[in-house]
Amino acid sequence: MKLQKATMCGLYAVLELATHRDQQISAAEIASKYEISLNHLAKVLRTLVRARLVESVRGAGGGYRFCGNPKRVTLLDIIQLFEEVGPDAEPAPPVDHVEGRTLHKVLREIDDIALASLRAVSITTLLKINEKQKRDPEVKAVVGRAASGG
């Protein structure tokens, strides 16, 4: 699945903020960590604030904080803020033959499965996977080799 840049920024921001729920993190820190344009991230964060997943804290030591329920917020909740998803995102072309209708039916079922999968993955689930990958020495070795170009 290919996601737009804004969607990926939103997912990174939510994961970073949800990982450090007891802290306020500046947009600059998030932008730097994920090599995202600060201006682009600021727009994404405004969308997340309007959706009440993130809150903005002003003043010295201000920044952003995740305020959603990580057990209830899903990948689909975040992706839908930035993209049209689901079977209605693209209208079905008019098809006058059985093969076209069959293909459209199968593709629609695939869309339904993808939506169900996105709806089933919570922020808590992502955080657990993230922590497991940080602890798994095999994953660390693969990441280390990739970073060193080996």
LUMKE-627341 format. One record per atom (N, C-alpha, C): z negated, y, x. Coordinates in steps of 0.1 Angstrom, whole numbers, padded with zeros to 4 digits, always signed. Layout:
REM residues N
ZYX ...
REM end
This chain:
REM residues 150
+0000-0012+0009 +0000+0000+0000 +0000+0012+0009 +0009+0021+0006 +0010+0033+0014 +0004+0045+0006 -0006+0051+0012 -0013+0062+0006 -0009+0075+0012 -0010+0086+0004 -0007+0099+0009 -0018+0104+0019 -0014+0113+0027 -0023+0119+0037 -0036+0124+0031 -0035+0131+0019 -0047+0137+0013 -0056+0125+0008 -0050+0115+0003 -0058+0103-0002 -0066+0097+0010 -0059+0095+0021 -0066+0090+0033 -0077+0099+0038 -0074+0112+0038 -0085+0122+0042 -0097+0120+0032 -0094+0119+0019 -0105+0118+0010 -0113+0105+0012 -0106+0094+0015 -0113+0082+0017 -0122+0083+0030 -0116+0088+0040 -0124+0090+0053 -0136+0099+0050 -0134+0110+0043 -0145+0119+0041 -0156+0112+0033 -0152+0106+0022 -0162+0099+0014 -0170+0088+0022 -0163+0080+0030 -0169+0070+0038 -0179+0076+0048 -0174+0087+0055 -0183+0093+0065 -0195+0099+0058 -0193+0106+0047 -0205+0112+0040 -0214+0101+0034 -0209+0091+0029 -0217+0080+0023 -0224+0072+0034 -0219+0071+0046 -0225+0065+0057 -0238+0072+0061 -0237+0085+0060 -0248+0094+0064 -0254+0102+0052 -0258+0095+0042 -0262+0101+0029 -0273+0111+0031 -0282+0109+0041 -0293+0117+0042 -0290+0130+0051 -0278+0131+0055 -0274+0143+0063 -0263+0151+0056 -0262+0163+0061 -0251+0172+0057 -0241+0172+0069 -0229+0170+0066 -0219+0169+0077 -0209+0180+0074 -0205+0187+0085 -0196+0198+0084 -0181+0193+0083 -0173+0200+0076 -0159+0196+0075 -0153+0195+0089 -0157+0204+0098 -0152+0204+0112 -0155+0191+0119 -0167+0185+0117 -0171+0173+0123 -0162+0161+0118 -0160+0161+0105 -0152+0151+0099 -0138+0152+0104 -0132+0164+0104 -0119+0166+0108 -0117+0162+0122 -0127+0165+0131 -0126+0161+0145 -0126+0146+0147 -0136+0139+0140 -0137+0125+0141 -0124+0117+0137 -0118+0122+0126 -0106+0115+0121 -0093+0121+0125 -0094+0132+0133 -0082+0139+0138 -0073+0143+0126 -0080+0151+0117 -0074+0156+0105 -0074+0171+0106 -0064+0177+0100 -0063+0192+0100 -0075+0197+0092 -0082+0207+0097 -0094+0212+0090 -0090+0219+0077 -0079+0226+0077 -0074+0232+0065 -0071+0222+0054 -0064+0211+0058 -0060+0200+0048 -0073+0194+0043 -0083+0191+0052 -0095+0185+0048 -0103+0194+0038 -0103+0207+0041 -0110+0216+0032 -0105+0215+0018 -0092+0214+0016 -0086+0212+0003 -0090+0199-0004 -0090+0188+0004 -0095+0175-0001 -0109+0176-0005 -0118+0182+0004 -0132+0183+0000 -0134+0190-0013 -0126+0201-0015 -0128+0208-0028 -0125+0199-0040 -0115+0191-0038 -0112+0181-0049 -0123+0171-0051 -0129+0167-0040 -0141+0158-0041 -0153+0164-0047 -0155+0177-0044 -0166+0185-0050 -0164+0186-0065 -0151+0190-0069 -0148+0191-0083 -0150+0178-0091 -0148+0167-0084 -0150+0154-0090 -0165+0150-0090 -0173+0158-0084 -0187+0155-0083 -0191+0143-0075 -0182+0140-0065 -0185+0129-0056 -0192+0134-0043 -0189+0147-0041 -0194+0154-0029 -0200+0167-0033 -0211+0171-0026 -0216+0185-0029 -0215+0193-0016 -0213+0206-0018 -0212+0215-0007 -0226+0222-0005 -0230+0222+0007 -0243+0229+0010 -0240+0241+0019 -0244+0252+0014 -0241+0265+0022 -0253+0268+0031 -0250+0277+0040 -0260+0283+0049 -0261+0276+0062 -0271+0280+0070 -0272+0274+0083 -0275+0259+0082 -0268+0251+0090 -0269+0236+0089 -0263+0231+0076 -0255+0239+0070 -0248+0234+0058 -0237+0224+0061 -0230+0221+0051 -0219+0211+0052 -0217+0204+0039 -0214+0192+0039 -0211+0184+0027 -0220+0171+0027 -0222+0167+0015 -0231+0155+0013 -0225+0147+0002 -0225+0134+0004 -0221+0125-0007 -0231+0124-0018 -0227+0127-0030 -0237+0127-0041 -0233+0117-0052 -0223+0109-0050 -0220+0099-0060 -0228+0087-0059 -0227+0077-0068 -0234+0065-0067 -0225+0055-0059 -0228+0051-0047 -0219+0043-0039 -0217+0029-0045 -0226+0024-0054 -0224+0011-0060 -0214+0012-0072 -0212+0024-0077 -0203+0026-0089 -0190+0033-0085 -0189+0041-0075 -0177+0047-0071 -0168+0037-0064 -0156+0036-0068 -0146+0026-0063 -0135+0033-0056 -0127+0025-0049 -0115+0030-0042 -0106+0036-0052 -0105+0030-0064 -0096+0036-0074 -0100+0050-0078 -0113+0052-0080 -0119+0065-0084 -0114+0076-0074 -0114+0073-0061 -0110+0083-0051 -0095+0084-0051 -0088+0073-0050 -0073+0073-0050 -0067+0081-0061 -0073+0079-0073 -0068+0086-0085 -0069+0101-0085 -0078+0106-0076 -0080+0121-0075 -0067+0127-0068 -0060+0119-0060 -0049+0124-0052 -0036+0118-0055 -0035+0108-0063 -0022+0101-0065 -0022+0095-0080 -0010+0094-0085 -0008+0087-0097 -0007+0072-0094 -0016+0065-0100 -0016+0050-0098 -0015+0043-0111 -0010+0031-0111 -0010+0023-0123 +0004+0021-0128 +0005+0013-0138 +0018+0010-0144 +0025+0022-0150 +0018+0032-0155 +0024+0044-0161 +0028+0054-0151 +0025+0052-0138 +0029+0061-0127 +0044+0063-0126 +0051+0051-0128 +0066+0052-0127 +0071+0045-0140 +0079+0052-0148 +0084+0047-0160 +0094+0035-0157 +0094+0025-0166 +0103+0014-0164 +0117+0018-0167 +0127+0014-0158 +0141+0017-0161 +0145+0009-0173 +0154+0015-0181 +0160+0007-0192 +0167-0005-0187 +0164-0017-0191 +0170-0029-0186 +0177-0037-0198 +0190-0040-0196 +0197-0046-0207 +0199-0061-0204 +0193-0067-0194 +0195-0081-0191 +0181-0088-0188 +0181-0101-0190 +0168-0108-0189 +0163-0107-0175 +0171-0108-0165 +0166-0107-0151 +0159-0094-0148 +0164-0083-0153 +0157-0071-0151 +0144-0070-0158 +0144-0075-0170 +0131-0075-0178 +0121-0084-0171 +0126-0096-0166 +0117-0105-0159 +0111-0099-0147 +0120-0092-0139 +0115-0086-0127 +0105-0075-0130 +0108-0067-0140 +0099-0056-0144 +0085-0062-0148 +0085-0073-0156 +0073-0079-0160 +0064-0084-0148 +0071-0090-0139 +0063-0095-0127 +0058-0083-0119 +0066-0072-0117 +0061-0061-0109 +0050-0054-0116 +0050-0054-0130 +0039-0048-0137 +0026-0056-0135 +0028-0069-0135 +0016-0078-0133 +0010-0075-0119 +0019-0073-0109 +0014-0070-0095 +0007-0057-0095 +0012-0047-0103 +0005-0034-0104 -0009-0036-0110 -0010-0044-0120 -0023-0047-0127 -0033-0054-0117 -0028-0063-0109 -0037-0069-0099 -0041-0059-0089 -0032-0051-0084 -0036-0040-0074 -0047-0031-0080 -0045-0027-0092 -0055-0018-0099 -0068-0025-0100 -0068-0037-0104 -0081-0045-0105 -0087-0046-0092 -0080-0048-0081 -0086-0049-0068 -0092-0036-0064 -0085-0025-0066 -0090-0012-0062 -0102-0008-0070 -0103-0013-0083 -0114-0010-0091 -0126-0019-0087 -0124-0030-0081 -0134-0039-0077 -0141-0036-0064 -0135-0027-0056 -0141-0024-0043 -0148-0011-0043 -0162-0012-0042 -0170+0000-0043 -0172+0006-0029 -0178+0018-0029 -0181+0024-0016 -0191+0016-0009 -0201+0011-0016 -0211+0002-0010 -0204-0010-0003 -0194-0016-0009 -0187-0027-0003 -0180-0023+0010 -0173-0011+0009 -0167-0006+0021 -0177-0004+0033 -0188+0002+0029 -0198+0005+0039 -0203-0008+0046 -0205-0019+0038 -0210-0032+0043 -0199-0038+0052 -0186-0037+0048 -0176-0042+0057 -0175-0034+0070 -0177-0021+0069 -0177-0012+0081 -0188-0016+0090 -0200-0018+0085 -0211-0022+0093 -0209-0036+0100 -0204-0045+0092 -0201-0058+0098 -0191-0057+0109 -0181-0049+0108 -0171-0048+0118 -0177-0041+0131 -0186-0032+0129 -0193-0026+0140 -0201-0036+0148 -0207-0045+0141 -0216-0055+0148 -0208-0067+0153 -0196-0070+0148 -0189-0082+0152 -0182-0080+0165 -0187-0088+0176 -0182-0086+0189 -0167-0089+0190 -0162-0098+0182 -0147-0101+0182 -0139-0089+0178 -0144-0082+0167 -0137-0070+0163 -0137-0059+0173 -0149-0058+0180 -0151-0048+0190 -0141-0050+0202 -0139-0063+0205 -0131-0066+0216 -0116-0063+0213 -0112-0066+0201 -0098-0063+0197 -0096-0048+0196 -0106-0041+0191 -0105-0026+0190 -0104-0020+0204 -0113-0026+0213 -0113-0021+0227 -0100-0023+0234 -0094-0035+0232 -0081-0038+0238 -0070-0029+0233 -0070-0026+0220 -0060-0018+0214 -0062-0003+0219 -0074+0001+0221 -0076+0015+0225 -0072+0017+0240 -0074+0006+0248 -0070+0007+0262 -0055+0004+0264 -0048+0001+0254 -0034-0002+0255 -0031-0016+0259 -0041-0025+0259 -0039-0039+0263 -0038-0048+0253 
REM end
